[in-house]
């Protein structure tokens, strides 16, 4: 990690919603102590049960928290992007990762050490408030994911995941391998391939050599399920809550 962010960072380059919700003094404090770097596909940020050294605030991209079975199968517990941060345990009395965190779509992230985060939490009430608002949205997202995995078709789940990824990278085009989708959603690779082929045939997306482009977002939303709107609305409601007049 390198490229320390200057104190007078241009906030137009900062996309992380938790940071942007903070009071100016708290923003400057965290950003002046942060290390900014770009992640890469497949990067493991924390192994399960690893000790947190930093909280990670994405500005773009997708990070998945994965469950791994003894037989080698995997499935995503939940995911996060610019709307949140990695290291929720740090504001709840813990310091250990409870899942393996893997980068699915790369992007720039700000890394803030545990010591600096603790100092910010002690000095600025708004930091804890913003992080707890995100925690509320994450709980909704995780519960919706459980329901979605149990009730909805592979096409609906894949469409929902792609829509969330698109929102987090803020682009209709991004890198996404079918094998990654298979491991993330706990769906057979052949099923992912068949769904993507059908979506491409229907003119909804283009897919070639791991590069995916959404052509018709409204129709992709139709192929998705209600979980997409519920998670999106929960995230927006959390970020739009009236902030108290606290430091």
C-alpha positions as CSV (number, residue, x, y, z in Angstrom):
1,X,0.0,0.0,0.0
2,X,1.3,3.4,-0.9
3,X,0.3,6.8,-2.4
4,X,-0.7,8.5,0.9
5,X,-3.7,10.7,0.2
6,X,-2.8,14.4,0.7
7,X,-4.8,16.3,3.5
8,X,-6.4,18.6,0.9
9,X,-7.7,15.7,-1.2
10,X,-10.1,16.6,-4.0
11,X,-13.4,15.2,-2.7
12,X,-14.7,14.9,-6.3
13,X,-12.3,11.9,-6.5
14,X,-13.7,10.3,-3.3
15,X,-16.7,8.1,-4.0
16,X,-17.0,6.1,-0.8
17,X,-20.4,7.0,0.6
18,X,-19.5,6.5,4.3
19,X,-16.6,9.0,4.0
20,X,-18.7,11.4,2.0
21,X,-21.4,11.5,4.7
22,X,-18.9,12.7,7.3
23,X,-18.4,16.2,8.5
24,X,-15.6,18.0,6.7
25,X,-13.2,17.8,9.7
26,X,-13.7,14.1,10.0
27,X,-13.3,13.6,6.3
28,X,-10.0,15.4,6.3
29,X,-8.8,13.5,9.3
30,X,-9.5,10.1,7.8
31,X,-8.3,10.9,4.3
32,X,-5.1,12.5,5.5
33,X,-4.3,9.2,7.4
34,X,-5.4,6.9,4.6
35,X,-3.4,4.9,2.0
36,X,-5.0,4.7,-1.4
37,X,-4.4,1.9,-3.8
38,X,-6.1,-0.1,-6.5
39,X,-7.1,-3.7,-5.9
40,X,-6.9,-6.5,-8.4
41,X,-9.3,-9.3,-9.4
42,X,-9.0,-12.3,-7.1
43,X,-7.0,-10.4,-4.4
44,X,-7.7,-11.7,-0.9
45,X,-7.8,-8.7,1.4
46,X,-8.4,-10.8,4.6
47,X,-8.5,-14.5,5.2
48,X,-11.2,-15.8,7.5
49,X,-10.2,-15.3,11.2
50,X,-7.4,-12.9,10.2
51,X,-6.6,-9.9,12.4
52,X,-7.7,-6.6,11.0
53,X,-4.9,-4.1,10.5
54,X,-6.9,-1.7,8.4
55,X,-10.5,-0.8,7.6
56,X,-10.9,-0.7,3.8
57,X,-13.2,1.9,2.1
58,X,-13.8,1.2,-1.6
59,X,-14.4,4.0,-4.0
60,X,-15.3,1.6,-6.8
61,X,-15.3,-2.1,-7.5
62,X,-16.8,-5.1,-5.6
63,X,-15.5,-7.1,-2.6
64,X,-17.2,-10.3,-1.7
65,X,-17.3,-11.9,1.8
66,X,-17.1,-15.6,1.0
67,X,-18.2,-18.8,2.8
68,X,-16.0,-21.8,2.0
69,X,-17.2,-25.4,2.6
70,X,-15.0,-28.3,3.5
71,X,-15.6,-29.9,0.1
72,X,-14.2,-26.8,-1.6
73,X,-17.5,-25.2,-2.6
74,X,-18.0,-21.5,-2.1
75,X,-20.8,-19.0,-2.0
76,X,-21.0,-15.3,-1.3
77,X,-22.4,-14.3,2.1
78,X,-22.6,-10.6,1.1
79,X,-20.7,-8.0,-0.9
80,X,-19.8,-4.4,-0.7
81,X,-18.6,-1.5,-2.8
82,X,-18.5,2.3,-2.5
83,X,-21.5,2.3,-0.2
84,X,-19.7,0.7,2.6
85,X,-16.4,-0.5,4.2
86,X,-14.6,-3.7,5.1
87,X,-14.0,-4.0,8.9
88,X,-17.4,-3.7,10.5
89,X,-16.2,-5.7,13.5
90,X,-13.9,-2.8,14.4
91,X,-16.8,-0.7,15.6
92,X,-18.5,-3.6,17.4
93,X,-15.8,-4.6,19.8
94,X,-14.1,-7.1,17.5
95,X,-10.9,-7.2,15.6
96,X,-11.0,-10.4,13.6
97,X,-12.4,-11.0,10.1
98,X,-15.3,-13.5,10.1
99,X,-15.1,-14.2,6.4
100,X,-12.6,-14.4,3.6
101,X,-12.8,-11.1,1.6
102,X,-12.1,-11.4,-2.1
103,X,-12.0,-8.7,-4.8
104,X,-14.4,-9.6,-7.6
105,X,-14.3,-6.3,-9.5
106,X,-11.1,-4.2,-9.0
107,X,-11.1,-0.5,-8.0
108,X,-9.5,2.1,-5.9
109,X,-9.7,1.8,-2.1
110,X,-8.7,3.8,0.9
111,X,-7.0,1.8,3.7
112,X,-7.1,3.3,7.2
113,X,-5.2,1.7,10.0
114,X,-7.0,0.4,13.1
115,X,-5.1,2.9,15.3
116,X,-6.2,5.8,13.1
117,X,-9.8,4.6,12.9
118,X,-9.9,4.3,16.7
119,X,-8.7,7.9,17.0
120,X,-11.3,9.1,14.5
121,X,-14.0,7.2,16.4
122,X,-13.0,8.8,19.7
123,X,-12.7,12.3,18.2
124,X,-15.7,12.4,15.8
125,X,-19.1,11.1,16.7
126,X,-20.2,11.3,13.1
127,X,-17.7,8.6,12.1
128,X,-19.4,5.9,14.3
129,X,-22.9,7.2,13.2
130,X,-22.0,6.9,9.5
131,X,-20.5,3.4,10.0
132,X,-23.5,2.2,11.9
133,X,-25.9,3.5,9.3
134,X,-24.0,1.4,6.8
135,X,-24.2,-1.6,9.1
136,X,-28.0,-1.3,9.1
137,X,-28.1,-1.4,5.3
138,X,-25.7,-4.4,5.3
139,X,-27.9,-6.4,7.6
140,X,-30.8,-5.8,5.1
141,X,-28.6,-6.8,2.2
142,X,-27.5,-10.0,3.9
143,X,-31.0,-11.1,4.8
144,X,-32.2,-10.4,1.3
145,X,-29.3,-12.5,0.0
146,X,-30.4,-15.5,2.1
147,X,-33.9,-15.2,0.8
148,X,-32.7,-14.7,-2.8
149,X,-30.4,-17.7,-2.7
150,X,-33.3,-19.9,-1.5
151,X,-36.2,-18.7,-3.6
152,X,-35.0,-17.2,-6.9
153,X,-33.8,-18.7,-10.1
154,X,-30.2,-18.7,-11.3
155,X,-31.1,-16.1,-13.9
156,X,-32.6,-13.8,-11.3
157,X,-29.7,-14.1,-9.0
158,X,-27.1,-13.6,-11.7
159,X,-29.0,-10.5,-13.0
160,X,-29.3,-9.1,-9.6
161,X,-25.5,-9.5,-8.9
162,X,-24.6,-7.9,-12.2
163,X,-26.9,-4.9,-11.5
164,X,-25.2,-4.4,-8.1
165,X,-21.8,-4.7,-9.7
166,X,-22.7,-2.1,-12.4
167,X,-23.9,0.3,-9.7
168,X,-20.7,-0.1,-7.7
169,X,-18.3,0.4,-10.7
170,X,-20.6,3.1,-12.1
171,X,-20.1,1.8,-15.6
172,X,-22.0,-0.6,-17.9
173,X,-18.7,-2.4,-18.8
174,X,-16.5,-4.3,-16.4
175,X,-14.4,-7.4,-16.0
176,X,-16.3,-10.5,-14.8
177,X,-15.3,-14.1,-15.4
178,X,-18.1,-16.7,-15.5
179,X,-16.0,-18.9,-13.1
180,X,-16.0,-16.0,-10.6
181,X,-19.8,-15.7,-10.9
182,X,-20.1,-19.5,-10.4
183,X,-18.0,-19.4,-7.2
184,X,-19.7,-16.3,-5.9
185,X,-23.3,-17.4,-6.3
186,X,-22.7,-21.1,-5.7
187,X,-24.1,-21.9,-9.2
188,X,-22.7,-24.5,-11.6
189,X,-20.4,-23.0,-14.2
190,X,-22.5,-24.5,-17.0
191,X,-25.6,-22.8,-15.6
192,X,-23.8,-19.4,-15.5
193,X,-22.7,-19.9,-19.1
194,X,-26.2,-20.8,-20.2
195,X,-27.7,-17.7,-18.5
196,X,-25.1,-15.3,-19.9
197,X,-25.6,-16.8,-23.4
198,X,-29.3,-16.3,-23.2
199,X,-29.0,-12.7,-21.9
200,X,-26.6,-12.0,-24.7
201,X,-28.9,-13.6,-27.3
202,X,-31.8,-11.4,-26.0
203,X,-29.7,-8.3,-26.5
204,X,-29.4,-7.5,-22.8
205,X,-25.7,-7.8,-22.4
206,X,-22.5,-8.6,-24.4
207,X,-19.9,-11.0,-23.0
208,X,-16.5,-11.9,-24.4
209,X,-13.3,-13.2,-22.8
210,X,-14.3,-12.1,-19.3
211,X,-15.4,-8.6,-20.4
212,X,-19.1,-7.9,-19.8
213,X,-21.1,-5.0,-21.1
214,X,-24.7,-4.3,-20.0
215,X,-26.6,-3.1,-23.1
216,X,-30.2,-2.9,-21.8
217,X,-30.3,-2.2,-18.1
218,X,-34.1,-1.9,-17.8
219,X,-34.5,-5.4,-19.3
220,X,-31.8,-6.8,-17.0
221,X,-33.8,-5.4,-14.1
222,X,-36.8,-7.2,-15.4
223,X,-34.8,-10.5,-15.4
224,X,-33.7,-9.8,-11.9
225,X,-35.8,-10.1,-8.7
226,X,-37.3,-7.8,-6.1
227,X,-34.2,-8.3,-4.0
228,X,-32.3,-5.8,-6.2
229,X,-34.7,-3.0,-5.5
230,X,-35.0,-3.8,-1.8
231,X,-31.2,-3.8,-1.2
232,X,-30.7,-0.6,-3.3
233,X,-33.5,1.2,-1.4
234,X,-32.2,0.1,2.0
235,X,-28.8,1.5,1.1
236,X,-30.2,4.8,-0.2
237,X,-32.5,5.1,2.9
238,X,-29.5,4.6,5.2
239,X,-27.4,7.2,3.5
240,X,-30.3,9.7,3.2
241,X,-31.2,9.6,6.9
242,X,-31.1,13.0,8.6
243,X,-27.7,13.4,10.2
244,X,-27.7,14.8,13.7
245,X,-25.7,17.9,14.5
246,X,-22.8,16.0,15.9
247,X,-19.1,16.5,15.3
